[in-house]
């Protein structure tokens, strides 16, 4: 497919350090996936409601110059950079409808934090099929790669979309896939008289079966990708946040389009954004009706 027809990686740039960090991650992802890169700075007209866009004090030129300088520094050529006017979250979500991925910083100016945390219902309902990648400010581009992509699975259909994204990227980058499951074990475990030995994890066979079912067929599709698995009785946010310390990316499933939740992320994905040590990709399983 030609570069003109390929779906771009869309990244929001807003003049903050977070925006430049997200831009760097997006450039690497675009290179790995052989996709064009489209950087967008959105001038929020709601901040200047009485001023025509052409007279707005923020014309975006300085932000685009900084973005171009950063791309030149890392040796990435051929990106498209543009300024748009409107609500940042709305503009970015609209652009993501035909994108390979939408990449944003975890915090930053210009409304991107609102997009991340999903504080408006408009963002919730409008979010498209494109994967959403949130890059935290603690991610350091110069640090050596771990060569590991962590995928959280819970047995739901949504985890298959997350596994597809993780395996595809691992194959393109030479990373391994680590599939992690947080077992839902009652706080009162072990129940007195039922499991007398606390070290005898009666829930472990179920967790192993769940992981095996989730992974069925993936190694055959990606024979060159190494796979490891892990399961623990822990809160999924804490477990995945801990795994993120030794990962290049954590991938989780989102919530289906019919669910009315902030950003269709679900509580695990939203909680993980606050605690992750590496970028997080939220992949949505769409309705097929």
Buried (B, 14 or more C-beta within 10 A) or exposed (E): EEEEEBBBBBBBBBBBEBBBBBBBBBBBBBBBBEBBBBBBBBBBBEEBEEEEBEEBEBBBEEBBEBBBEBBEEEEBEEBEBEBBBBBBBBBBBBBBBEBBBBBBBBBBBBBBBBBBBBBBEEBBEBBBBBBBBBBBBEBEBEEEEBBBBBBBBBBBEBBBBBBBBBBBBBBBBEBBBBBBBBBEBEEEBBEEEEBEEEEEBEBEEBBEEBBEEBBEEBBEEBEEBBBEBBBBBBEBBBBBBBBBEEBBBBBBBBBBBEEEBBBBBBEBBBBBBEBBBBBBBBBBBEEEE
